């Protein structure tokens, strides 16, 4: 399991705070990306999703990359039947997206950042 932090260096366990240390009211996105090893499609998916998050969710996300070959129990537990699969668990509602995340409009809609 690989845990990544957003560009500000924040992890998902920290809440979004402003420069005074108070809650800023911004939503924190908790994302889990399930991939199949280091295949070209997996690598492309990770790169596309990181780029998307830096453009649209900068300072508001925590992304965890899970290799389903190394951690099949997590894939089974979360009912992953295709990869790459992204699960957005926070903010609610939970959303699942499958693909390489190269279509930014589709990802915006899938993460509830834009109305279809």
N, C-alpha and C positions, 0 to 999 in steps of 0.2 A: 504494500500500500504506500502510495506516495502522496504526501500532503503538500499542497502548495499554498502560498500566501498571496494575498493581493499585492499590488504594487506599493502600497503604503506599509507593507510588512505586517499587516494585521492577520491574525488567524481567526477562524470561525468562532472560537470560544470567547473572543473579545467582542464587546458591543461597540457599535459605531458611536464614537464620542467626538465632540468638537474640541477646539483648542483649549477650552476651559475644563475639559474632563467631564462635561455633562452629556447626556444622551442627545444626539443630534436629530433623532426622529427619522433618519434614513433607514430603509429596509436593508437588512443583511441577507444576502443570498447564500444558502448552503447547497453546494452542488457536488454530486458524486458522478464521476465519469467511469463507466465500466468499459474496458478495452481488452483486446485479445493479444497480449504480448506486445512486441515491438514491430508489428506488421506495418507496411506503409500506410494503410488505412487508419490504424490506431494512432500512429505518429501524426498524420495529417489532422485527425480529429482533435487531438490534444492541442496542436498548434492553432488550429482555427478557433477552438473554444477559448483559449487563453487570449488570443487577439480580440475576440468578440468581447470578452469580459473586461479587458483593459479599455476598450472603446466605450462600452455602454454601462459598466458596473464598477468602474474604477473606485477602489477603496470600500466597496460594499459587498465583497464576495469572499468565500472560502471554497476552494475547489480541491477535491480529493480524487486522485486517479487510482483506480483499482484494476489490477490485471486479473482477469477471471481465470487464467491458467494457474496463477500462483495462489489465488484465494477463491476456489470454486464454491466454498460454503457461503461466502458473501453473495455470490451471484445467485445461488440457489435460494438463499434467504430472501433476497429482493426480487425474485422471479424474473431474472434477466434471461431472455430467450434469444436476444440478438445483440450484437456488439458492432460498433460502439453504441452504448446507451447512456444518456444523461438523465439523472434523477435530480430534480429540484425539490428538496424537502422543506426549505424555508425560503421566502415566506409562503404560507399556505395559499392556495391548495397545492398539493403535491402534483408535480408534472413529470412526464417521461417523454424524452425525445430520442429518436434513433436516427443515426446518420453520421455524416462527417462534419456537419455544422458549417458548411461552406456557404449556405444561403442565409445571410444575416436576417432577412425579413422573416423567414420561417422560424429562426431562433428567437427573434423578438416576440413573435406571436406565441411561440411555445413556452416562453418564460413569463408570459403575461406582461410584457413591457410595452406591447403595442396591440391594439385591437385589430382583429382581422378585417 
